[in-house]
Amino acid sequence: MYHTWMRYLTPSPVHHRLGLVCLGVGLQHGALPTVGPRTLDHHVAVVISAGSGWYRTADGRRTTVTAPALIWLTPGVPHHYGPDPTAGWDESFVDFTGPATSTYTELGYIEADRPVVPLSDAAGARAAVGRIARAARRDNPLLHVETGAAVHELLVALRRARADLGPDGDPVLTALARDAFQPLSVAEHAARHGMTPAELRTAVRRGAGCSPKDYLLGIRLGRAKELLAGTELPVAAVARRIGYEDPAYFSRLFTRRVGLAPIRFREQQGRTVPGGWSNRVPDPEHPPTVQATST
């Protein structure tokens, strides 16, 4: 015995240019029938929130699936899976496609080489699927845009819920972010983690989709933008704050990566906050306010 609800969508070519589009959404539970063997031409995220079952790869290897877990179905890859025939499982799924799937795969959000991913918690992913299901009503004038936006949210929720990451995310990336403003080479960062530079590159590539150098540079330049927009610190002081003793080198690097010189970026922002900026994350229910001064 099983229960199922599903809806399939057909976005227009214009909607595909949004990057991600939803092709279908479903919520099912119970002793569901076996799926496959089959091959699809699009992606599917299958979230198992309760129960257990199995997944079999194209070469016949069988993997046990125990909730909470994610099954990735990727284009062109044969798959075959199903719940325990007696107890069944609780499943929600989202079919999606679009040009942004290649970028999400490169960044490690979609793991084509790991079809079964243990999750620490399925609540966030289930909530995202619920938003897609509610938006998928046929009388919704924002149907394809709203469901597409929610697919982005789902991919983020699934990335956060991976069981191999702690509640604060990948521990290596967390430590790199903490030490990003220290004048350390990639080899020195690796040594701090008891890793070789090659091992660190592999870990960062898997977690962030880029090299350690680009990951650290992104954090440094992000802080530089905050300091330029939110304070009146001289460019040389901004450079030192983020780990560069040579302000000329920092200016060249910032200009090449951002497309604007630091001074030009500050002028463009035009919103220096009296008293400086804060690194506290604001409460969404109580956003920060800036007191306007009369002239």
C-alpha positions in Angstrom: 0.0 0.0 0.0 1.4 3.4 -0.9 0.2 7.0 -1.4 1.5 9.4 -4.0 1.0 13.0 -5.2 2.9 14.4 -8.2 2.7 17.1 -10.8 4.7 17.5 -14.0 5.5 20.9 -15.7 6.6 22.0 -19.2 8.5 25.2 -18.9 9.0 27.3 -22.1 12.4 28.0 -23.7 12.4 31.4 -22.1 12.1 29.9 -18.6 15.0 27.6 -19.3 17.2 30.7 -19.6 16.6 31.4 -15.9 19.2 28.7 -15.3 17.1 26.1 -13.4 13.6 24.9 -14.2 11.4 22.5 -12.4 10.0 19.6 -14.6 8.2 17.7 -11.8 7.6 17.4 -8.1 6.1 14.6 -6.0 5.6 13.4 -2.5 5.1 9.6 -1.8 5.2 7.2 1.1 4.7 3.5 1.7 5.7 0.4 -0.1 6.4 2.2 -3.4 7.1 0.2 -6.5 10.7 -0.3 -7.7 12.0 2.4 -10.1 14.0 1.3 -13.1 16.3 0.1 -14.5 16.0 3.3 -16.5 18.0 6.3 -17.8 16.7 9.9 -17.8 17.7 13.0 -19.7 17.5 15.4 -16.7 18.3 15.6 -13.0 16.2 14.3 -10.2 16.8 14.8 -6.4 15.0 12.1 -4.5 14.9 12.9 -0.7 14.3 9.9 1.6 13.1 11.2 4.9 12.0 8.0 6.6 12.5 4.3 6.0 15.1 2.4 4.1 15.7 0.7 0.8 18.4 0.1 -1.8 20.1 1.6 -4.9 21.8 -0.4 -7.7 24.3 1.1 -10.0 24.7 0.2 -13.7 27.5 -2.3 -12.9 25.2 -4.2 -10.5 26.6 -2.8 -7.2 23.9 -2.6 -4.6 24.0 0.2 -1.9 21.7 0.3 1.2 19.8 3.6 1.5 18.8 4.6 5.0 16.9 7.7 5.8 17.6 10.6 5.9 19.3 10.3 2.5 19.5 11.8 -0.9 19.5 9.8 -4.2 20.9 11.8 -7.1 19.6 10.8 -10.6 21.7 12.4 -13.3 21.3 12.6 -17.1 22.4 9.6 -19.0 23.3 7.5 -16.0 21.3 4.2 -15.6 19.7 3.7 -12.2 17.6 1.2 -10.3 16.3 1.7 -6.8 13.4 1.0 -4.4 12.2 1.0 -0.8 12.1 -2.0 1.6 9.1 -4.0 0.2 7.5 -4.4 3.6 8.1 -1.1 5.5 8.5 1.2 2.5 9.9 4.8 2.9 8.8 8.4 2.7 10.1 10.0 -0.5 9.9 13.4 -2.1 11.4 14.2 -5.5 12.0 17.1 -7.8 12.8 16.7 -11.5 14.8 19.7 -12.9 17.1 20.8 -15.7 18.7 23.9 -17.1 22.1 25.4 -17.9 22.9 26.1 -14.3 23.1 22.4 -13.5 26.6 22.2 -14.9 27.7 25.0 -12.6 26.1 23.4 -9.5 27.8 20.1 -10.4 31.2 21.9 -10.8 30.6 23.5 -7.4 29.8 20.2 -5.7 26.1 20.8 -5.0 25.1 18.1 -7.5 27.3 15.0 -7.0 27.1 12.9 -10.2 29.8 10.5 -8.9 27.9 9.8 -5.6 24.3 8.8 -6.3 23.5 8.0 -2.6 24.3 10.8 -0.2 23.6 10.4 3.6 21.9 13.5 5.1 22.1 14.8 8.6 18.5 16.0 8.4 15.9 16.0 5.7 13.7 18.8 7.1 15.2 21.6 5.1 15.0 19.7 1.9 11.5 18.6 2.6 10.5 22.2 3.2 12.0 23.3 -0.1 10.1 20.5 -1.9 6.9 21.7 -0.2 7.4 25.2 -1.5 7.8 23.8 -5.0 4.7 21.7 -4.6 2.7 24.7 -3.4 4.0 26.8 -6.3 3.2 24.1 -8.8 -0.6 24.7 -8.8 -1.8 25.1 -12.3 -3.5 28.5 -11.7 -0.2 30.1 -10.4 0.7 32.9 -12.8 4.3 32.7 -11.5 4.4 28.9 -11.8 7.7 28.4 -13.7 9.6 31.3 -12.1 8.6 30.4 -8.6 9.3 26.7 -8.9 12.6 27.4 -10.6 13.7 29.7 -7.8 12.7 27.0 -5.2 14.9 24.5 -7.0 17.9 26.8 -6.3 16.8 26.8 -2.6 16.5 23.0 -2.7 20.1 22.5 -3.9 21.4 24.8 -1.2 19.3 22.9 1.5 20.7 19.6 0.3 24.2 20.9 0.3 23.8 22.1 3.9 22.2 18.8 5.0 25.1 16.5 3.8 26.0 14.2 6.7 29.7 14.4 5.9 29.6 18.2 6.7 29.3 19.5 10.3 26.5 21.9 11.3 28.9 24.8 10.3 29.8 23.3 7.0 33.0 21.7 5.7 35.6 21.9 8.5 38.4 22.5 6.1 36.6 25.4 4.4 35.6 26.8 7.8 39.2 26.8 8.9 40.4 28.4 5.7 37.9 31.1 6.0 39.0 31.8 9.6 42.7 32.0 8.5 42.1 33.7 5.2 43.6 37.1 6.2 46.9 35.6 7.5 49.9 35.8 5.2 50.0 32.0 4.6 50.8 30.1 1.4 48.6 27.3 0.2 51.3 24.8 1.4 51.3 26.4 4.9 47.5 26.2 5.0 47.7 22.5 4.1 50.3 21.8 6.7 48.0 23.3 9.4 45.5 20.6 8.5 48.1 17.8 8.3 47.5 17.6 4.5 49.6 17.8 1.4 48.9 20.7 -0.9 47.3 18.2 -3.4 45.0 16.8 -0.7 44.0 20.3 0.3 43.2 21.2 -3.4 41.1 18.0 -3.7 39.2 18.9 -0.5 38.5 22.5 -1.4 37.6 21.6 -5.0 35.0 19.1 -3.7 33.6 21.5 -1.1 33.7 24.8 -2.9 34.2 24.0 -6.5 37.4 26.0 -6.9 41.1 26.0 -5.9 42.3 26.9 -2.4 43.9 30.1 -3.8 40.6 31.2 -5.4 38.6 30.3 -2.3 40.9 32.4 -0.1 41.0 35.2 -2.6 37.3 35.3 -2.8 37.0 35.7 1.0 39.7 38.4 1.1 38.2 40.4 -1.7 34.7 40.1 -0.2 36.1 41.6 3.1 37.9 44.3 1.1 34.6 45.3 -0.6 32.9 45.6 2.8 35.7 47.8 4.2 35.7 50.0 1.1 31.9 50.4 1.1 31.4 50.6 4.9 34.4 52.6 6.2 36.7 55.5 5.3 39.9 53.5 5.8 42.6 54.3 3.2 43.2 51.7 0.5 46.6 50.8 2.0 44.9 50.1 5.4 42.2 48.0 3.7 45.0 46.0 2.0 46.8 45.3 5.3 43.5 44.3 7.0 43.0 41.5 4.5 46.6 40.3 4.4 48.4 42.3 1.7 51.4 44.5 2.8 51.8 45.9 -0.7 48.9 48.3 -1.5 49.9 48.6 -5.1 49.7 44.8 -5.6 46.4 44.7 -3.8 45.0 47.5 -6.0 46.1 45.6 -9.2 44.6 42.4 -7.9 41.3 44.0 -6.9 41.0 45.8 -10.2 41.7 42.6 -12.2 39.2 40.5 -10.3 36.5 43.0 -9.5 36.7 45.1 -12.7 37.0 48.4 -10.8 39.9 50.0 -8.9 39.4 50.1 -5.1 38.8 53.9 -5.1 36.3 53.6 -8.0 34.5 50.8 -6.2 34.1 52.9 -3.1 32.8 55.9 -5.2 30.3 53.6 -6.9 29.0 52.3 -3.6 28.5 55.8 -2.2 27.2 54.5 1.1 29.9 54.8 3.8 28.3 54.2 7.1 29.1 56.5 10.0 30.8 54.5 12.7 32.0 51.8 10.4 30.6 48.4 9.6 29.8 45.3 11.6 30.5 41.7 11.0 27.5 40.6 13.1 24.9 38.7 11.0 21.7 40.7 11.4 18.5 39.1 12.7 16.1 38.9 9.7 13.3 40.0 12.0 15.2 43.1 13.2 17.3 44.4 10.3 19.9 47.1 11.0 19.0 50.7 10.5 21.2 53.7 9.7 20.3 57.0 11.3 20.0 59.7 8.6 21.9 62.9 9.3 20.5 66.3 8.4 22.4 68.8 6.4 
